[in-house]
Amino acid sequence: MTGLHPHFVTDSDGKRLSVLLPIAEYTALIERLEDLEDLEAARKVSDEPTIPWERVKTELGLE
């Protein structure tokens, strides 16, 4: 991901209240977050036993 170019909305004291990002940067940021969430979910189940594809097909009546 390339660098972000945020624009901050501030109050009269200069305290940052919100941030604006170009839509392409926002979209890339959200996609990156979703990828990281997917990786975390995959790691959580990586130790679970697997079911052979042939068995799944049989149980679903696909063979």
PyMOL commands that place a pseudoatom at each C-alpha (Angstrom):
pseudoatom trace, name=CA, resn=MET, resi=1, chain=A, elem=C, hetatm=0, pos=[0.000, 0.000, 0.000]
pseudoatom trace, name=CA, resn=THR, resi=2, chain=A, elem=C, hetatm=0, pos=[1.320, 3.427, -0.851]
pseudoatom trace, name=CA, resn=GLY, resi=3, chain=A, elem=C, hetatm=0, pos=[1.399, 6.320, 1.581]
pseudoatom trace, name=CA, resn=LEU, resi=4, chain=A, elem=C, hetatm=0, pos=[-1.817, 7.923, 2.701]
pseudoatom trace, name=CA, resn=HIS, resi=5, chain=A, elem=C, hetatm=0, pos=[-2.708, 11.550, 2.097]
pseudoatom trace, name=CA, resn=PRO, resi=6, chain=A, elem=C, hetatm=0, pos=[-5.110, 12.385, 4.946]
pseudoatom trace, name=CA, resn=HIS, resi=7, chain=A, elem=C, hetatm=0, pos=[-6.792, 15.727, 5.448]
pseudoatom trace, name=CA, resn=PHE, resi=8, chain=A, elem=C, hetatm=0, pos=[-7.873, 16.439, 9.002]
pseudoatom trace, name=CA, resn=VAL, resi=9, chain=A, elem=C, hetatm=0, pos=[-11.005, 18.244, 10.113]
pseudoatom trace, name=CA, resn=THR, resi=10, chain=A, elem=C, hetatm=0, pos=[-10.261, 20.181, 13.290]
pseudoatom trace, name=CA, resn=ASP, resi=11, chain=A, elem=C, hetatm=0, pos=[-12.194, 22.175, 15.828]
pseudoatom trace, name=CA, resn=SER, resi=12, chain=A, elem=C, hetatm=0, pos=[-11.450, 25.796, 16.653]
pseudoatom trace, name=CA, resn=ASP, resi=13, chain=A, elem=C, hetatm=0, pos=[-8.661, 24.695, 19.025]
pseudoatom trace, name=CA, resn=GLY, resi=14, chain=A, elem=C, hetatm=0, pos=[-6.959, 22.631, 16.335]
pseudoatom trace, name=CA, resn=LYS, resi=15, chain=A, elem=C, hetatm=0, pos=[-8.005, 19.304, 17.850]
pseudoatom trace, name=CA, resn=ARG, resi=16, chain=A, elem=C, hetatm=0, pos=[-8.409, 16.656, 15.139]
pseudoatom trace, name=CA, resn=LEU, resi=17, chain=A, elem=C, hetatm=0, pos=[-11.999, 15.482, 14.900]
pseudoatom trace, name=CA, resn=SER, resi=18, chain=A, elem=C, hetatm=0, pos=[-12.166, 13.570, 11.616]
pseudoatom trace, name=CA, resn=VAL, resi=19, chain=A, elem=C, hetatm=0, pos=[-10.031, 12.490, 8.721]
pseudoatom trace, name=CA, resn=LEU, resi=20, chain=A, elem=C, hetatm=0, pos=[-10.706, 12.608, 4.998]
pseudoatom trace, name=CA, resn=LEU, resi=21, chain=A, elem=C, hetatm=0, pos=[-8.963, 10.299, 2.540]
pseudoatom trace, name=CA, resn=PRO, resi=22, chain=A, elem=C, hetatm=0, pos=[-9.110, 10.110, -1.229]
pseudoatom trace, name=CA, resn=ILE, resi=23, chain=A, elem=C, hetatm=0, pos=[-11.555, 7.333, -2.134]
pseudoatom trace, name=CA, resn=ALA, resi=24, chain=A, elem=C, hetatm=0, pos=[-8.843, 5.182, -3.747]
pseudoatom trace, name=CA, resn=GLU, resi=25, chain=A, elem=C, hetatm=0, pos=[-6.772, 5.296, -0.551]
pseudoatom trace, name=CA, resn=TYR, resi=26, chain=A, elem=C, hetatm=0, pos=[-9.820, 4.553, 1.591]
pseudoatom trace, name=CA, resn=THR, resi=27, chain=A, elem=C, hetatm=0, pos=[-10.742, 1.581, -0.613]
pseudoatom trace, name=CA, resn=ALA, resi=28, chain=A, elem=C, hetatm=0, pos=[-7.182, 0.222, -0.492]
pseudoatom trace, name=CA, resn=LEU, resi=29, chain=A, elem=C, hetatm=0, pos=[-7.125, 0.627, 3.286]
pseudoatom trace, name=CA, resn=ILE, resi=30, chain=A, elem=C, hetatm=0, pos=[-10.419, -1.254, 3.707]
pseudoatom trace, name=CA, resn=GLU, resi=31, chain=A, elem=C, hetatm=0, pos=[-9.262, -4.054, 1.382]
pseudoatom trace, name=CA, resn=ARG, resi=32, chain=A, elem=C, hetatm=0, pos=[-6.020, -4.387, 3.345]
pseudoatom trace, name=CA, resn=LEU, resi=33, chain=A, elem=C, hetatm=0, pos=[-7.977, -4.569, 6.611]
pseudoatom trace, name=CA, resn=GLU, resi=34, chain=A, elem=C, hetatm=0, pos=[-10.269, -7.256, 5.182]
pseudoatom trace, name=CA, resn=ASP, resi=35, chain=A, elem=C, hetatm=0, pos=[-7.239, -9.255, 4.022]
pseudoatom trace, name=CA, resn=LEU, resi=36, chain=A, elem=C, hetatm=0, pos=[-5.727, -9.077, 7.510]
pseudoatom trace, name=CA, resn=GLU, resi=37, chain=A, elem=C, hetatm=0, pos=[-9.025, -10.176, 9.065]
pseudoatom trace, name=CA, resn=ASP, resi=38, chain=A, elem=C, hetatm=0, pos=[-9.163, -13.126, 6.643]
pseudoatom trace, name=CA, resn=LEU, resi=39, chain=A, elem=C, hetatm=0, pos=[-5.621, -14.141, 7.593]
pseudoatom trace, name=CA, resn=GLU, resi=40, chain=A, elem=C, hetatm=0, pos=[-6.492, -13.982, 11.279]
pseudoatom trace, name=CA, resn=ALA, resi=41, chain=A, elem=C, hetatm=0, pos=[-9.581, -16.144, 10.737]
pseudoatom trace, name=CA, resn=ALA, resi=42, chain=A, elem=C, hetatm=0, pos=[-7.557, -18.679, 8.726]
pseudoatom trace, name=CA, resn=ARG, resi=43, chain=A, elem=C, hetatm=0, pos=[-4.931, -18.901, 11.461]
pseudoatom trace, name=CA, resn=LYS, resi=44, chain=A, elem=C, hetatm=0, pos=[-7.611, -19.608, 14.056]
pseudoatom trace, name=CA, resn=VAL, resi=45, chain=A, elem=C, hetatm=0, pos=[-8.869, -22.661, 12.172]
pseudoatom trace, name=CA, resn=SER, resi=46, chain=A, elem=C, hetatm=0, pos=[-5.577, -23.916, 10.748]
pseudoatom trace, name=CA, resn=ASP, resi=47, chain=A, elem=C, hetatm=0, pos=[-5.322, -26.622, 13.422]
pseudoatom trace, name=CA, resn=GLU, resi=48, chain=A, elem=C, hetatm=0, pos=[-8.815, -27.975, 12.829]
pseudoatom trace, name=CA, resn=PRO, resi=49, chain=A, elem=C, hetatm=0, pos=[-9.070, -31.340, 11.093]
pseudoatom trace, name=CA, resn=THR, resi=50, chain=A, elem=C, hetatm=0, pos=[-9.909, -31.345, 7.402]
pseudoatom trace, name=CA, resn=ILE, resi=51, chain=A, elem=C, hetatm=0, pos=[-12.462, -33.425, 5.508]
pseudoatom trace, name=CA, resn=PRO, resi=52, chain=A, elem=C, hetatm=0, pos=[-11.374, -35.075, 2.256]
pseudoatom trace, name=CA, resn=TRP, resi=53, chain=A, elem=C, hetatm=0, pos=[-13.082, -33.629, -0.833]
pseudoatom trace, name=CA, resn=GLU, resi=54, chain=A, elem=C, hetatm=0, pos=[-14.235, -37.077, -1.962]
pseudoatom trace, name=CA, resn=ARG, resi=55, chain=A, elem=C, hetatm=0, pos=[-16.112, -37.550, 1.328]
pseudoatom trace, name=CA, resn=VAL, resi=56, chain=A, elem=C, hetatm=0, pos=[-17.747, -34.131, 1.045]
pseudoatom trace, name=CA, resn=LYS, resi=57, chain=A, elem=C, hetatm=0, pos=[-18.910, -34.873, -2.506]
pseudoatom trace, name=CA, resn=THR, resi=58, chain=A, elem=C, hetatm=0, pos=[-20.346, -38.211, -1.388]
pseudoatom trace, name=CA, resn=GLU, resi=59, chain=A, elem=C, hetatm=0, pos=[-22.150, -36.691, 1.608]
pseudoatom trace, name=CA, resn=LEU, resi=60, chain=A, elem=C, hetatm=0, pos=[-23.628, -33.957, -0.608]
pseudoatom trace, name=CA, resn=GLY, resi=61, chain=A, elem=C, hetatm=0, pos=[-24.693, -36.455, -3.248]
pseudoatom trace, name=CA, resn=LEU, resi=62, chain=A, elem=C, hetatm=0, pos=[-22.438, -34.958, -5.889]
pseudoatom trace, name=CA, resn=GLU, resi=63, chain=A, elem=C, hetatm=0, pos=[-21.095, -38.325, -7.013]
for i in range(1, 63): cmd.bond("trace and resi %d" % i, "trace and resi %d" % (i + 1))
show_as sticks, trace
zoom trace
